[in-house]
Amino acid sequence: MEDSGEVEEEMNDVVFGLIYSSISLATPILLVSIIELIVEKGGVLNLSIEGSMLIGAFSAFMVAYYTDNLIYASITAAFSGLLLCLLFAFLTIALALDQMVTGIALNLLALGVTSYLYRASFGWYVSPIPPHIEKTIATLEIPVLSKIPLIGELLFNHIPHTYIAFIMVFICWFLFKTDLGLKIRAIGEDPEIAEALGINVNVLRYILLLVEGAIAGISGSLLSIAYYNMFLDNMTSGRGYVAIALIILARWNPLLLLPAVYFFNFVDVLQLRIQASGLAWFPYQFSLMLPYLFTILALFIMGRRVRGPSSLAKPYKKLR
């Protein structure tokens, strides 16, 4: 009986850890997918959020490493992400270049720049022990709520960004019921008609992309100064692309986006646990593939015949 009780307690700990980690690690993708959903509702497909997250992770780590100040690091991450999205906005709005090609090109630029600057700063051989920071973003317990048995520790003992991301889901849902939200949807469905009705399409898209850049930079910074205490090459690991896939899976509905993001992260955390368990018969390469495989399968099953904004990813030139 005692052995059975210990096994049950161990299983409860494993399940608790899976759920808690899924909620915690979902924060970067949830933050960036919510703002990308709003941008896509405005007719812009910004694949460069992957690059903005990576640059945010790098710049935040560098500032935290040399200043030991996480606030400065977060501000720098927001500014660096904003700059990349500003470049994307100029190329795709002012010059009307293809949004998908431009986004992929900027992601490659971000990958090359961060890799080069990291090695230029710390030397070309940074293993076996990469540079790291001593202090990371701490969790914030919500008074009273965090003391609720089980639920309190699961939901109310996370970094501040987790609470902000959760609140942003409902802000996004409410936004589309306001006048501003209607304008965003209008420029995403038919920018020519929106322009004729007096909405400045390009200015509104610039604003959305700049806000997205700042949030994407902060989202990326969580990887290097919250969950880890170091920077690694390509540490975003396609999270920006996954965010876009999850938006399609959620049918551009912020309330559906929340479970979609948590589903992906649950599978991601599960594959980490599988690797940590050291199962010899389960190849670790397949474990790494699991969250992306499940996302593709979910898109195949639920993402067919999904209709996005009519003008999504289409270049627009302002009417004369």
C-alpha positions in Angstrom: 0.0 0.0 0.0 2.8 2.3 0.9 4.5 1.7 -2.5 1.3 2.3 -4.3 0.8 5.6 -2.5 4.4 6.7 -3.4 3.7 5.8 -7.1 0.5 7.7 -7.1 2.2 10.8 -5.5 5.0 10.6 -8.1 2.4 10.4 -10.9 0.6 13.4 -9.5 3.9 15.3 -9.4 4.6 14.4 -13.0 1.1 15.5 -14.2 1.4 18.7 -12.2 4.8 19.5 -13.7 3.5 18.9 -17.2 0.6 21.2 -16.8 2.5 23.9 -15.0 5.4 23.9 -17.5 2.9 23.9 -20.4 1.3 27.1 -19.0 4.6 28.7 -18.3 6.4 27.9 -21.5 3.4 28.9 -23.6 4.0 32.6 -22.8 6.3 33.6 -25.6 4.2 31.9 -28.3 0.9 33.2 -26.8 2.2 36.8 -26.6 3.5 36.8 -30.2 0.5 34.9 -31.7 -2.0 37.3 -30.2 -0.4 40.4 -31.7 0.2 38.6 -35.0 -3.5 37.6 -35.1 -4.3 41.3 -34.9 -1.8 42.2 -37.6 -3.1 39.5 -39.9 -6.7 40.8 -39.3 -5.2 44.0 -40.8 -4.1 42.2 -43.9 -0.4 41.7 -43.2 1.3 38.3 -42.9 4.5 39.0 -40.9 6.8 36.0 -41.0 9.6 38.1 -39.7 8.3 37.7 -36.1 10.6 34.7 -35.9 13.5 37.1 -36.5 12.2 39.7 -34.1 12.0 37.1 -31.4 15.5 35.9 -32.1 17.0 39.4 -32.1 15.0 40.1 -28.9 16.5 37.1 -27.2 20.0 38.0 -28.3 19.9 41.7 -27.4 18.2 41.0 -24.0 20.9 38.5 -23.1 23.7 40.9 -24.1 22.3 43.8 -22.1 21.6 41.6 -19.1 25.1 40.1 -19.3 26.9 43.4 -19.3 24.6 45.5 -17.1 22.9 42.8 -14.9 19.7 44.8 -15.3 16.7 42.9 -16.6 14.5 46.0 -17.1 17.1 47.5 -19.5 17.4 44.1 -21.2 13.6 43.9 -21.8 13.5 47.5 -23.1 16.4 46.7 -25.5 14.7 43.6 -26.7 11.5 45.5 -27.4 13.4 48.2 -29.3 15.4 45.6 -31.4 12.3 43.7 -32.3 10.6 46.9 -33.3 13.5 47.9 -35.6 13.3 44.6 -37.5 9.5 45.0 -37.9 10.0 48.6 -39.0 12.3 47.4 -41.8 9.7 44.8 -42.7 7.0 47.5 -42.7 9.0 49.7 -45.0 9.8 46.9 -47.5 6.2 45.6 -47.6 4.1 48.7 -47.2 6.2 51.5 -48.7 7.8 49.4 -51.4 4.9 46.9 -51.7 7.3 43.9 -51.7 6.0 40.3 -51.3 5.3 39.8 -47.6 6.2 36.2 -47.3 9.5 36.5 -49.2 10.5 39.6 -47.2 9.7 37.9 -43.9 11.8 34.8 -44.6 14.7 37.0 -45.8 14.6 39.1 -42.6 14.5 35.9 -40.5 17.7 34.7 -42.3 19.2 38.1 -41.7 18.4 37.9 -38.0 19.8 34.4 -37.7 23.1 35.4 -39.4 23.5 38.7 -37.5 22.8 37.2 -34.0 25.1 34.3 -34.6 27.9 36.5 -35.9 27.6 39.2 -33.1 27.4 36.5 -30.4 30.7 34.9 -31.6 32.3 38.3 -32.2 31.5 39.2 -28.6 32.5 35.9 -26.9 34.9 34.3 -29.3 34.3 31.7 -32.0 34.4 28.8 -29.6 32.0 29.3 -26.8 31.6 25.7 -25.7 31.5 23.7 -23.5 30.2 26.3 -21.0 28.5 29.2 -22.9 28.4 32.7 -21.2 25.4 33.0 -18.9 23.7 35.5 -16.6 23.2 35.0 -12.9 19.8 36.7 -12.5 16.7 35.8 -14.5 13.1 37.1 -14.5 11.5 35.8 -11.3 8.0 34.4 -10.8 5.3 36.6 -9.3 2.9 35.0 -6.9 -0.5 36.6 -6.9 -1.5 37.3 -3.2 -4.3 35.1 -1.9 -5.0 33.4 -5.2 -1.6 31.6 -5.2 -2.5 30.0 -1.9 -5.5 28.1 -3.3 -4.7 24.4 -3.1 -3.3 23.0 -6.4 -5.0 25.6 -8.6 -3.2 28.5 -7.0 0.3 27.1 -7.6 -0.7 26.0 -11.2 -2.2 29.3 -12.3 -1.0 32.1 -10.1 2.7 31.5 -9.7 4.3 32.5 -13.0 6.4 35.3 -14.4 4.4 38.6 -15.0 4.4 38.1 -18.7 2.3 34.9 -18.4 -0.5 36.9 -16.8 -0.2 39.7 -19.4 -0.4 37.1 -22.2 -3.5 35.6 -20.8 -5.2 39.0 -20.3 -4.1 40.0 -23.9 -6.3 37.2 -25.3 -9.4 38.8 -23.9 -8.3 42.3 -24.8 -7.8 41.1 -28.4 -11.3 39.5 -28.4 -12.8 42.8 -27.1 -10.8 44.9 -29.5 -12.6 43.5 -32.6 -15.9 44.8 -31.1 -14.6 48.4 -30.9 -14.3 51.0 -33.6 -10.6 50.5 -33.9 -11.1 46.8 -34.3 -13.6 47.3 -37.1 -11.1 49.5 -38.9 -8.4 46.8 -38.5 -10.8 44.2 -40.0 -11.8 46.6 -42.7 -8.2 47.1 -44.0 -7.7 43.4 -43.9 -10.8 42.6 -45.9 -10.7 45.4 -48.5 -8.1 48.1 -48.1 -9.3 50.0 -51.2 -12.8 50.5 -49.8 -11.4 51.2 -46.3 -9.2 53.9 -47.8 -12.2 55.4 -49.7 -14.1 55.5 -46.3 -11.3 57.7 -44.8 -9.1 55.0 -43.1 -5.4 55.5 -43.6 -4.5 51.9 -44.3 -0.7 52.3 -44.4 -0.5 54.3 -41.2 -2.6 51.8 -39.3 -0.6 48.9 -40.7 2.7 50.7 -39.7 1.4 51.2 -36.1 0.3 47.5 -35.8 3.7 46.3 -37.1 5.6 48.5 -34.7 3.6 47.3 -31.7 4.1 43.7 -32.9 7.8 44.2 -33.2 8.1 45.4 -29.6 6.0 42.5 -28.3 7.8 39.9 -30.4 11.2 41.2 -29.1 10.0 40.9 -25.5 8.6 37.5 -26.2 12.0 36.4 -27.5 13.8 37.9 -24.6 11.9 35.5 -22.2 13.9 32.6 -23.8 17.2 34.0 -22.8 16.5 35.9 -19.6 13.6 34.1 -18.1 13.5 30.4 -19.0 17.2 30.1 -19.7 20.1 32.2 -18.5 22.0 32.1 -21.8 21.7 32.7 -25.5 21.9 29.9 -28.1 22.0 30.0 -31.8 18.5 29.9 -33.3 17.0 29.4 -29.8 13.6 30.5 -31.0 13.4 27.1 -32.9 10.7 28.2 -35.2 8.3 29.5 -32.6 7.3 32.5 -34.8 6.3 30.1 -37.6 4.4 27.9 -35.1 2.5 31.0 -33.9 1.3 31.7 -37.4 0.2 28.0 -37.8 -1.7 28.2 -34.6 -3.5 31.3 -35.7 -4.8 29.4 -38.7 -5.7 26.5 -36.5 -7.6 28.8 -34.3 -9.4 30.4 -37.3 -8.2 33.9 -36.4 -10.3 33.6 -33.2 -8.4 34.8 -30.0 -10.5 32.6 -27.8 -9.7 29.5 -29.8 -6.0 30.5 -30.0 -5.6 30.1 -26.2 -6.3 26.3 -26.2 -4.4 25.9 -29.5 -1.2 27.4 -28.0 -1.5 25.4 -24.8 -2.0 22.2 -26.8 1.2 22.8 -28.7 3.2 23.6 -25.6 1.8 20.6 -23.7 3.2 18.3 -26.4 6.4 20.3 -26.4 6.8 19.8 -22.7 5.9 16.2 -23.0 8.7 15.6 -25.5 11.2 17.2 -23.2 10.1 14.8 -20.4 10.4 11.9 -22.8 14.0 12.9 -23.6 14.8 13.4 -19.9 13.4 9.9 -19.1 16.1 8.4 -21.3 13.9 5.9 -23.1 16.4 4.0 -25.3 13.7 2.7 -27.6 12.3 6.2 -28.3 14.6 8.2 -30.6 15.2 11.7 -29.3 14.9 13.0 -32.9 11.3 11.9 -33.0 10.7 13.5 -29.6 11.9 16.8 -31.0 9.6 16.4 -33.9 6.4 15.6 -31.9 5.0 19.2 -31.2 5.5 20.2 -34.9 4.1 16.9 -36.1 1.0 17.3 -33.9 0.5 20.9 -35.2 0.7 19.8 -38.8 -1.8 17.0 -38.1 -4.2 19.4 -36.3 -3.9 21.8 -39.3 -4.6 19.0 -41.7 -7.7 17.8 -39.8 -9.1 21.2 -38.6 -7.5 23.8 -40.8 -9.0 22.9 -44.1 -11.5 25.3 -45.7 -10.5 28.0 -43.2 -10.9 31.5 -44.6 -8.6 34.2 -43.4 -8.8 38.0 -44.1 -9.4 38.5 -47.9 -6.4 40.8 -48.4 -4.0 38.8 -46.2 -0.4 39.0 -47.6 -1.5 40.9 -50.6 0.6 44.1 -51.4 -1.4 47.3 -51.3 -0.6 50.6 -53.0 -2.4 53.7 -51.7 -5.1 55.2 -53.9 -4.1 58.5 -55.6 
